[in-house]
Amino acid sequence: MSTISSTGSTADKSTTTLTQRLTAAVCASILGMSLVFFAGFSHIEAVHNAAHDTRHSAAFPCH
């Protein structure tokens, strides 16, 4: 049986740059806005009703 041991520093350093974090945040925002737009203006009644019921269950005013 093999064991893994660490002999480095105890603090893990993140190598994520500011540009990478901003890119991820912008992509997540665009995806979120797209999903809200799709659910809000969908002509498919099941999708719209599911989003509507979710807003009501979260006590979010929707109309």
DOPA-59262 format. One line per field, with one value per residue: residue number from 1; residue in three letters; x, z, y of N, C-alpha, C in turn. Coordinates in steps of 0.2 Angstrom, whole numbers, plus 2048, in hexadecimal, padded with zeros to 3 digits. Each point is the difference from the previous one (the first is absolute). Layout:
N
k <- [NUM, ...]
r <- [ala, ...]
n_px <- [X, ...]
n_pz <- [Z, ...]
n_py <- [Y, ...]
ca_px <- [X, ...]
ca_pz <- [Z, ...]
ca_py <- [Y, ...]
c_px <- [X, ...]
c_pz <- [Z, ...]
c_py <- [Y, ...]
end
This chain:
63
k <- [1, 2, 3, 4, 5, 6, 7, 8, 9, 10, 11, 12, 13, 14, 15, 16, 17, 18, 19, 20, 21, 22, 23, 24, 25, 26, 27, 28, 29, 30, 31, 32, 33, 34, 35, 36, 37, 38, 39, 40, 41, 42, 43, 44, 45, 46, 47, 48, 49, 50, 51, 52, 53, 54, 55, 56, 57, 58, 59, 60, 61, 62, 63]
r <- [met, ser, thr, ile, ser, ser, thr, gly, ser, thr, ala, asp, lys, ser, thr, thr, thr, leu, thr, gln, arg, leu, thr, ala, ala, val, cys, ala, ser, ile, leu, gly, met, ser, leu, val, phe, phe, ala, gly, phe, ser, his, ile, glu, ala, val, his, asn, ala, ala, his, asp, thr, arg, his, ser, ala, ala, phe, pro, cys, his]
n_px <- [804, 7FF, 804, 7FC, 805, 7FE, 805, 7FB, 7FE, 7FD, 802, 7FA, 804, 7FB, 800, 7FA, 801, 801, 804, 803, 801, 802, 803, 802, 801, 804, 803, 801, 801, 804, 802, 801, 802, 804, 802, 801, 803, 803, 801, 802, 803, 800, 7FE, 805, 7F9, 803, 804, 7FC, 7FC, 805, 802, 7F9, 7FF, 806, 7FE, 7FB, 804, 803, 7F9, 801, 7FF, 7FB, 7FB]
n_pz <- [800, 7FC, 802, 800, 800, 804, 7FD, 7FD, 7FE, 806, 7FE, 7FD, 7FB, 7FF, 7FA, 802, 7FA, 801, 7FA, 803, 806, 7FD, 7FC, 805, 803, 7FA, 7FF, 807, 800, 7FB, 803, 806, 7FD, 7FC, 805, 804, 7FB, 7FF, 806, 800, 7FA, 803, 7FA, 802, 801, 7FF, 7FC, 7FD, 801, 7FE, 7FB, 7FE, 801, 7FD, 7FC, 800, 7FF, 7FD, 800, 7FA, 801, 7FC, 803]
n_py <- [7FA, 805, 804, 805, 803, 805, 802, 804, 806, 802, 806, 7FF, 802, 805, 7FD, 801, 802, 807, 800, 7FA, 803, 805, 7FC, 7FC, 806, 803, 7FB, 7FF, 806, 7FF, 7FB, 803, 805, 7FC, 7FC, 806, 802, 7FA, 800, 806, 7FF, 7FA, 7FE, 7FD, 7FE, 7FA, 803, 804, 7FB, 7FC, 805, 801, 7F9, 800, 805, 7FD, 7FA, 805, 801, 7FF, 806, 7FD, 802]
ca_px <- [7FC, 804, 7FD, 802, 802, 802, 805, 801, 7FD, 7F9, 7FB, 7FF, 800, 7FC, 803, 7FB, 801, 7FA, 7FD, 7FC, 7FA, 7FB, 7FD, 7FB, 7FA, 7FC, 7FD, 7FB, 7FB, 7FC, 7FD, 7FA, 7FC, 7FD, 7FB, 7FB, 7FD, 7FC, 7FA, 7FB, 7FC, 7FF, 7FA, 7FE, 7FD, 803, 806, 7FE, 7FD, 805, 803, 7FC, 7FF, 806, 800, 7FB, 802, 806, 7FD, 802, 7FA, 801, 7FB]
ca_pz <- [800, 800, 804, 7FD, 805, 7FD, 804, 7FE, 805, 801, 7FC, 7F9, 7FC, 7FA, 7FB, 7FC, 7FF, 800, 7FA, 800, 804, 7FD, 7FA, 803, 802, 7FB, 7FD, 804, 800, 7F9, 800, 804, 7FD, 7FB, 803, 802, 7FA, 7FD, 804, 800, 7FA, 7FC, 7FE, 803, 806, 806, 802, 803, 806, 805, 803, 804, 806, 804, 803, 805, 806, 803, 803, 7FB, 7FC, 7F9, 7FD]
ca_py <- [806, 806, 806, 807, 805, 807, 803, 807, 805, 7FE, 804, 7FF, 806, 800, 803, 803, 807, 804, 7FF, 7FA, 800, 805, 7FD, 7FB, 804, 802, 7FA, 7FE, 805, 7FF, 7F9, 802, 805, 7FD, 7FC, 804, 803, 7FA, 7FE, 805, 801, 7FA, 7FF, 7F9, 802, 7FC, 803, 806, 7FE, 7FE, 806, 804, 7FD, 801, 806, 800, 7FC, 803, 807, 805, 803, 7FF, 804]
c_px <- [804, 7FD, 803, 802, 802, 806, 801, 7FD, 7F9, 7FB, 800, 7FF, 7FC, 804, 7FB, 801, 7F9, 7FC, 7FB, 7FA, 7FB, 7FD, 7FB, 7FA, 7FB, 7FC, 7FA, 7FA, 7FC, 7FC, 7F9, 7FB, 7FC, 7FA, 7F9, 7FC, 7FC, 7FA, 7FB, 7FC, 7FF, 7F9, 7FE, 7FE, 803, 806, 7FE, 7FC, 805, 804, 7FC, 7FF, 806, 801, 7FB, 802, 806, 7FE, 803, 7FA, 801, 7FB, 7FC]
c_pz <- [800, 804, 7FD, 806, 7FD, 804, 7FE, 805, 801, 7FD, 7F9, 7FD, 7FA, 7FA, 7FB, 7FF, 800, 7FA, 7FF, 804, 7FD, 7FA, 803, 803, 7FB, 7FC, 804, 800, 7F9, 800, 804, 7FD, 7FA, 803, 802, 7FA, 7FD, 804, 801, 7FA, 7FC, 7FF, 802, 807, 806, 802, 804, 807, 805, 803, 804, 807, 804, 803, 806, 806, 803, 802, 7FC, 7FC, 7F9, 7FC, 805]
c_py <- [806, 806, 806, 804, 807, 803, 807, 804, 7FE, 804, 7FF, 806, 7FF, 803, 803, 808, 804, 7FF, 7FA, 801, 805, 7FC, 7FB, 804, 802, 7FA, 7FE, 805, 800, 7FA, 801, 804, 7FC, 7FB, 803, 803, 7FA, 7FE, 805, 802, 7FA, 7FF, 7F8, 801, 7FC, 804, 806, 7FF, 7FE, 805, 804, 7FD, 800, 807, 801, 7FD, 803, 807, 806, 803, 800, 804, 805]
end
